[in-house]
Amino acid sequence: MAFSKGLYSLLVASVLAATVHAGLVQRASDPCAAIAGQKWVAPSDVRACFNSIPVDASTKANILEVVSKTLAFHTSVNFQIQAPFPFSEDVHENLFSDFSRISRQRYSSDFELHVDMSRTLKRLNDGHCVYINQCYDSLFLTFLPTPLVLLTDSSGVQNVHIAPEAFSVASAEFADEIDFWQNALPGSLKGQLSSLAGAKVLRINGADPFVAVNANAAITGSFQSFGTRQNSFFASYNRGTSGWSYIMGNFAQMSLPLTDSATLTIQRVGSNKVETITLPYRSRIGATAVPWTDKASFLANNCVATPGTNGVDAYASSTKRDDGGPTPEVAPVGAFQQQPSITPRDRRLHALNVLLDTAPQLDITLPPGLTPPNPVSGSNGVSQFFMLDDGKTGVLALGSFSAGSFDQLEASMLNGLLTLKNSGATQLIVDVTGNGGGFICLAHWLHRIIAGPKGTTEPQAGLNTIARAGPLAKLITEAIINQNADPDDFLLYNPINWAAPNGTQFTSSHNWLEPSVKKIINRKLDMFSPTMSDICQPFDMTAPSEPLFDTTKVAILLFGIYLT
């Protein structure tokens, strides 16, 4: 059979039209296909994908079982049923009561179940105990171009404002989406997003701004202090390994696509006019997302267990490096730790205490006008040192207690402080804004070199602790002692990782969980180890024999969040 050119073209066009139509039908019927390959989308479109995933009864039961069993290692579960003063108003979460409720409750989608699980764990207000599901958390980050700050006027009154630097930050970080927000502004404000910078915010969604601030504090988690959780709503900054970073704050950055827009009643700088604007949130694909084409591949690529999400046998030949240490898996949790990347060696050799958050640290650049100039000698990465113009006040800006090298950060702390002291500094400000924790012994080291040798710094800083001594913890410790189950000291339950309060290191045969101490906490029986301490001293560097600063002239400064 012969075809003319015209008929052939018609057939090709018909086939292409049918193919395009089939693709449109698939994207319309599969909300995950609709957002596949997109960098920026509406939060409602992300929710449509997430909400299309049904609850799987066996997965739900497995999540509750695994989380419940894991919490046997978390020290504070029974304390957090009703925390003692001064946090009695802030922490009162009975996890196992809520898990029982969740097990019985029916959910319209797996995403609805996730939000309930996430907020239940966040009510602990404890950055050491966080529930993260990489299927949803920060798969898309949801933004507004108007981060908020608290500014104090000339009479000492604080008000909520759109950050003066908001447009500078947004136009640099969101250059490929800024026009969307420009065109979303109403009337004469269209295209005038820059004019919102510094505006006083009179209302958020029709209510006093602190209604929104406090609503965020109720669900954000991570910190016991209500004030710190309030601070998380606002923009802030942090010193990273390679520069200064801008923190958008929870109003302008969300880890879940739960909100479509915000309505702000504002008074712009230099104007007496009160204006109301509504800005849409936009969701940007996150760095941890694995590409997909439809719901099936979305689930397969982002929502199943991987070697990095499960425990591994540190002594299996497949997990050991040439130097005998365990090979670090590409653990998804690492993306959510609020610290710079650290080496496998340092991770193995040095104990860590790091804040976890459902949003990873972002490298949003702090505008140059806000970046402090002229750091002094000794500055390196997360530790930057400055001398103020008064000639007597030194500043240590410490963005983290972690760094790419434990040894380099340890040396930087000492060298920078010595530079300040030798330059005439007699008082010190330590700025730990945005510091998410890190190597425990570097915190001890900083305290020791500032305060000098005395009873509160040697043989250790008095930061005694106890560990929960449940049945599984005891079995692990007994296997290490009696069966040599941890010959290479990979495990925290190995006695040689701990010391008595007087600094005497435990021997390999010492069962440091015994005699266990019984405690009744909120009418719950619990078991804990005797008092012990971390092993930080002797340090591997020589500390000064005299204090570097009078501790009565040392101030700790933070704007926003900080993990102690």
Secondary structure, DSSP 8 states (H G I E B T S, - for coil): ----HHHHHHHHHHHHHHHHHHHHHHHHH-HHHHTTT-SEE-HHHHHHHHHTS---HHHHHHHHHHHHHHGGG-TTTTGGGS--TTSTTT----HHHHHHHHHH---SSHHHHHHHHHHHHHTT--TTS----TTTTTTEEEE-S--EEEEE-TTS-EEEEE-TTHHHHHHHHTTTTHHHHHHHS-GGGTT-GGGGTT-EEEEETTB-HHHHHHHHHHH--S-S-HHHHHHTTS-EEEE-SSSEEEE--TTTEESS----EEEEEEE-TT---EEEEEEE-EEEE-TT----SSHHHHHHHHSS--TTTS---TTSGGGB-TTSSB-----GGGGGBSS----HHHHHHS-EEE-B-SS-----B--GGGS-----TT-BTTEEEEE-TTSSEEEEEE--B--S-HHHHHHHHHHHHHHHHHTT--EEEEE-TT--EEEHHHHHHHHHHHH-SSTTTSS--S--B--B--HHHHHHHHHHHHH---TT--STTSGGGEE-TTS-B--TT--TT-S-EEEEETTEEEEE---BEE---S-SS---SS-SS-GGGEEEE-SS----
